[in-house]
């Protein structure tokens, strides 16, 4: 794939991601994506084999970018393990006005409930990306246990999965309620899971 083709493909993915964060996957047609991106109609299949294939590429691009950010936090030598965890969970929380909660900033949160029944390939991409996120979260926990900022405990992978699912649920509940309260509850539950002795 030459650079011009790759650039156009990336532009279509970025454009579609921005639209789908507001509308979801099924409600967005190819014509809207192409028109917004300024790409000629009829050229979509030059870049993607189908809308489903586009969705897979969209999610893969999202997770590549997301995991790269998490890896930068993982490599940060200024933070101990607990500080890395706090920074990770801070990034889940909205930082704008209350009304902005209607639009998720996370493509995985936005599409997970919708596309899993529509596309096995998109579901697999989501599953793989989320599993990779949980692996990073487990690494934060192990770093914290090694430096003493997180108490010793059970299996780090299981704890990481529970925390990820907790925050995924908080993000979905926040959208339903148009409130930051689910994030506050997730914070309290996270502290209890990381250090049950403090309860």
N, C-alpha and C positions, 0 to 999 in steps of 0.2 A: 504494500500500500504506500503510494507516494505521499509526500508531506501535505500537499493540497487536499488530497482525499481524506487524510487523517485529520487535518484541521477542520474540514467541513463536518466530518463525523463527530468530532469532539464538540463542535458548535451545536449540532443537532441534539446531542446528549445533554449539554448544559441548558439549552433552551427548554427541552422537554422536562428536565428535572424541576426547573423553576415553575413551569405551568402545573405540573403534577403535584407539587407541594401544596398547591391551592385546591386543585380539582380532583385529584386521584388519577388512577390509570385508565379505567374504563371510560370515563367521561371525556377524555381528551382524544381527539381524532388526529390522524396523521396530517390532514390539511392544516389544522391549527398550528401544529408544530412547525411544519414547513413554511407556512406563511409568516409566523412570528420570527423564525430564524432567517427569513429572506432567501430560502433555498427553493429553486424551481420545483413546482409540483410535478410529480411523476418520477422524480429522481431519487425518492426515498429508498427504493429497492436496489439502488446502486451501492448504498451504504449498509443496509440491513436486510436480512432475508424476509422478515415479517415484523409485525408490531410486537409479537411475543419475543422475538430475537432482540428487538430494540429494548424491550423491558429488561431482559437479562443483562444486556450491555449497560443499561442505565444503572441497575443495581450494582453491577460489578465495579463500575466507575465510582459510584458512591462509596462502596466499602474500601476500595483502593485508597481513596482520599482520606476517609475516616480513619482507617487503620494506620496510615502514614502519620496522621496527627497523634494518635495514641502512642505510636512507636517513638515519636519525638519526646513525649512526656516520659515514656519508659526509660529513655536514654538520659534524661535530665539528672545530673549528678548533684544538683543543689537541693533536691527534694528527697526526704526519706519516703519510705513506702506509704505511710499514712497520708502524707502531704500529696503524694501522687494520686492516691485514691480520692482525696478531697477535691483535687483539681479535676479529676476525671468526672466526678459526679456534679461538680459545679457547671461543667460544660453541658450537662443534660438540661439544666434549668433555663427557662426563658429570661432574658434580660431587658425586655422591652415593656411596653404598656400592657395592661391586662387584656385589652382587646386583641392584641397580637397573638394570643394563645390559640385563636381559632385556626391559625395556619402553623402547622408543625414545621420546624426547621430540619427535621430528621426524615429522610426519605424512607428509611426502613420502618419507622413508626407509621408513617402515612400509608404505606402500601402493604404492610404485612397482613393486615386483616382482610384486605381486598383481593390480592392476587394469588394467595395460596390455593384458593379453589378454582382459579382461572387457568393457572399454568404450573405444571409440575416443574418445568425448568426454572421459572422465576422463584418458586418455593425453594428449590434446591439451592439457588444462588443466595437467597435470604438465609437459609439454614447454615450454609457454609460461612457466610460473612459474620453471622451472629456467633457461631462457634469460635471463630478467630478472635472476636471481641472478648469473649469469655476467657480465652487463653491468655490474652493480655491482662485482663482483670486478675486472673489467678497469679500472674507474674508479679503484679503490684502487691498482692497479699503476701507472697513468699518473700519479696524484698522487705516488706514491713516486718515480717516475723524475724527475718535475719538481722535487721537493724534495731529491733526492739520496739518499734513504733506501733506494731500490731501484735496483740497477744497470740501466743501459740494456740492451736486449736485443731479441728478436724481437717478433712481433705480440702485443700485449697480450691481445687477444681469445682467441687460441689458447692462450696461457699460462693465462689465467683458466679456460678450459674444462677444461684438463688438471688444474688444481688442484681445481676443483669435483668432477670425476669421481674424483680421488684421494681426497678427503675423503668423498664419497658411498660409495665402496668401503670406506673405513675404518670408516664407521658400520655398514655391513652386516656386515663381518667381525667387528666388535666384538660385534654381537648374536649371531653364530654362536659365537664363542669365549668369550663372557661375560668379556671381558678388555679392558683399556684399551690393550693392546700395539699394536693396529692404529693407534690415534691417535698413539702415540709414533713409530711408523714413518712415519706421514703427516707428522708434524712434520719429521723428518729429510729426507724427500723434498721437502717444501715448501721448506726452506732451500736444498736443492741446485738446485731449479728456479728459485728467485728469484735465486740468486747462484751460477751454475755455476763462477765463477772461484775460489770458496772451496774447491772440491774438489781 
